[in-house]
Amino acid sequence: MKLLDERIWSLFRRHLQQTLTYWSVFFSFGLCIAFLGPTILDLRCQTQSTLQQITWVFFSQQFFLLVGSSVGGLFKKTLLSFLSALFTSTLIISLIFAIIPLCHHVILLSIAMGVAGKAMGVIDTIGNLQLVKLYQKDSAIFLQVSKK
C-alpha cells in the first residue's frame, strides 16, 4: 500500500502544474453549478418572473451542459486545441457572470445560463479527458479529487 501511495504522489508531483490547472477549471465549473440555487429568488425578482418561469433557467443551464459535454468531445485531440477550448470556456463563463446583473428578463437569463452551461460542459469533458490522458490507469483518484 505504501508503495502505491509513493507512486501516486510521484505522479502528482510530476504533473502538479497541469493537475492544479485542470482542478482550478473544475472549480469554476462548480461555482457555476452552485450559483443558481442560492440566488434563484433574487434572480426571480430581478427578472420579475414567476417561480415556474425561473425554473427554465435551471433547465437551460443543464440542457446546454449536456450539449457542451458532447461538443467538448469533438475537439481535435491536440493539447493546443484542448487548452484553447478550456481557456475560451472559462472566459465565456466569466463574461456571462458579469452580464447576469443586466439580464432583466427570464428569457435573456435563460440564454445566458445556457451559454454558460455549454461552456461548463466543454470544461467537464475536456478536463476529464485530459486528466485521464495524464494519469491513465491511475486517473480515478485525481478525477475524484477534482469533483469534490
C-alpha positions as CSV (number, residue, x, y, z in Angstrom):
1,M,0.0,0.0,0.0
2,K,2.8,2.4,0.9
3,L,4.5,1.7,-2.5
4,L,1.2,2.6,-4.3
5,D,0.9,5.9,-2.3
6,E,4.5,6.8,-3.1
7,R,3.8,6.1,-6.8
8,I,0.7,8.3,-6.8
9,W,2.5,11.1,-5.0
10,S,5.3,10.9,-7.5
11,L,2.8,11.1,-10.4
12,F,1.1,14.0,-8.8
13,R,4.4,15.9,-8.3
14,R,5.4,15.2,-11.9
15,H,2.1,16.6,-13.2
16,L,1.5,19.2,-10.5
17,Q,1.0,22.3,-12.7
18,Q,-1.3,20.6,-15.2
19,T,-3.3,18.9,-12.5
20,L,-3.8,22.1,-10.5
21,T,-4.8,24.0,-13.7
22,Y,-7.4,21.4,-14.5
23,W,-8.7,21.4,-10.9
24,S,-9.0,25.2,-11.0
25,V,-11.1,25.0,-14.2
26,F,-13.3,22.4,-12.4
27,F,-13.6,24.9,-9.5
28,S,-15.1,27.5,-11.9
29,F,-17.4,24.7,-13.2
30,G,-18.5,24.0,-9.6
31,L,-19.2,27.7,-8.9
32,C,-21.5,27.8,-11.9
33,I,-23.5,24.8,-10.8
34,A,-23.8,26.2,-7.3
35,F,-24.6,29.7,-8.4
36,L,-28.3,29.3,-9.2
37,G,-29.6,27.6,-6.1
38,P,-28.9,30.4,-3.5
39,T,-29.6,33.2,-5.9
40,I,-32.8,31.9,-7.6
41,L,-35.2,34.1,-5.5
42,D,-33.0,37.2,-6.3
43,L,-32.9,36.3,-9.9
44,R,-36.7,35.8,-9.9
45,C,-37.1,39.3,-8.5
46,Q,-34.6,40.8,-11.0
47,T,-36.4,39.2,-13.9
48,Q,-39.9,39.8,-12.4
49,S,-40.8,36.2,-13.2
50,T,-42.8,33.5,-11.5
51,L,-41.2,30.6,-9.8
52,Q,-42.3,28.4,-12.7
53,Q,-40.7,30.7,-15.3
54,I,-37.4,31.0,-13.4
55,T,-37.1,27.2,-13.3
56,W,-36.5,27.3,-17.1
57,V,-33.1,28.9,-16.2
58,F,-32.1,25.6,-14.5
59,F,-33.3,23.6,-17.4
60,S,-31.5,25.8,-19.9
61,Q,-28.2,25.5,-18.0
62,Q,-28.5,21.7,-17.6
63,F,-29.6,21.1,-21.1
64,F,-26.8,23.1,-22.6
65,L,-24.3,21.5,-20.2
66,L,-25.3,18.2,-21.9
67,V,-24.8,19.8,-25.3
68,G,-21.4,21.3,-24.3
69,S,-20.3,17.9,-23.0
70,S,-21.0,16.4,-26.4
71,V,-19.3,19.3,-28.2
72,G,-16.2,19.0,-25.9
73,G,-15.6,15.6,-27.2
74,L,-15.5,16.8,-30.8
75,F,-12.4,18.9,-30.3
76,K,-9.2,17.8,-32.0
77,K,-7.2,15.6,-29.8
78,T,-4.3,18.0,-29.7
79,L,-3.2,19.7,-26.5
80,L,-3.3,23.2,-28.0
81,S,-7.0,22.9,-29.1
82,F,-7.9,21.4,-25.7
83,L,-6.2,24.2,-23.8
84,S,-7.7,26.9,-26.0
85,A,-11.2,25.4,-25.6
86,L,-10.7,25.4,-21.8
87,F,-9.4,29.0,-21.8
88,T,-12.3,30.1,-24.1
89,S,-14.9,28.3,-22.0
90,T,-13.6,29.8,-18.7
91,L,-13.6,33.2,-20.3
92,I,-17.1,32.8,-21.5
93,I,-18.3,31.8,-18.0
94,S,-16.6,34.9,-16.6
95,L,-18.3,37.1,-19.2
96,I,-21.7,35.5,-18.6
97,F,-21.4,36.1,-14.8
98,A,-20.5,39.7,-15.5
99,I,-23.7,40.3,-17.6
100,I,-26.1,38.3,-15.4
101,P,-27.0,41.5,-13.4
102,L,-28.0,43.1,-16.7
103,C,-30.5,40.3,-17.6
104,H,-33.9,41.7,-16.6
105,H,-36.0,39.2,-18.5
106,V,-36.1,35.5,-17.8
107,I,-35.5,34.6,-21.4
108,L,-32.3,36.6,-21.5
109,L,-31.2,35.0,-18.3
110,S,-32.0,31.5,-19.7
111,I,-30.0,32.2,-22.8
112,A,-27.1,33.5,-20.7
113,M,-27.2,30.4,-18.4
114,G,-27.5,28.2,-21.5
115,V,-24.3,29.7,-22.9
116,A,-22.6,29.2,-19.6
117,G,-23.9,25.6,-19.4
118,K,-22.4,24.8,-22.8
119,A,-19.1,26.2,-21.7
120,M,-19.4,24.2,-18.5
121,G,-20.0,21.0,-20.5
122,V,-16.9,21.6,-22.6
123,I,-14.9,22.2,-19.4
124,D,-16.2,19.0,-17.8
125,T,-15.5,16.8,-20.8
126,I,-12.1,18.2,-21.7
127,G,-10.9,18.4,-18.1
128,N,-11.9,14.7,-17.5
129,L,-10.3,13.6,-20.8
130,Q,-7.0,15.5,-20.1
131,L,-6.8,14.1,-16.5
132,V,-7.4,10.6,-17.8
133,K,-4.8,11.1,-20.5
134,L,-2.3,12.5,-18.0
135,Y,-2.7,9.8,-15.3
136,Q,-4.1,6.9,-17.4
137,K,-4.7,3.9,-15.2
138,D,-4.3,5.9,-12.0
139,S,-6.7,8.7,-13.1
140,A,-9.6,7.7,-10.9
141,I,-8.2,9.3,-7.7
142,F,-7.4,12.5,-9.5
143,L,-10.8,12.7,-11.1
144,Q,-12.5,12.2,-7.7
145,V,-10.4,15.0,-6.1
146,S,-11.5,17.4,-8.9
147,K,-15.2,16.7,-8.3
148,K,-15.1,17.3,-4.5
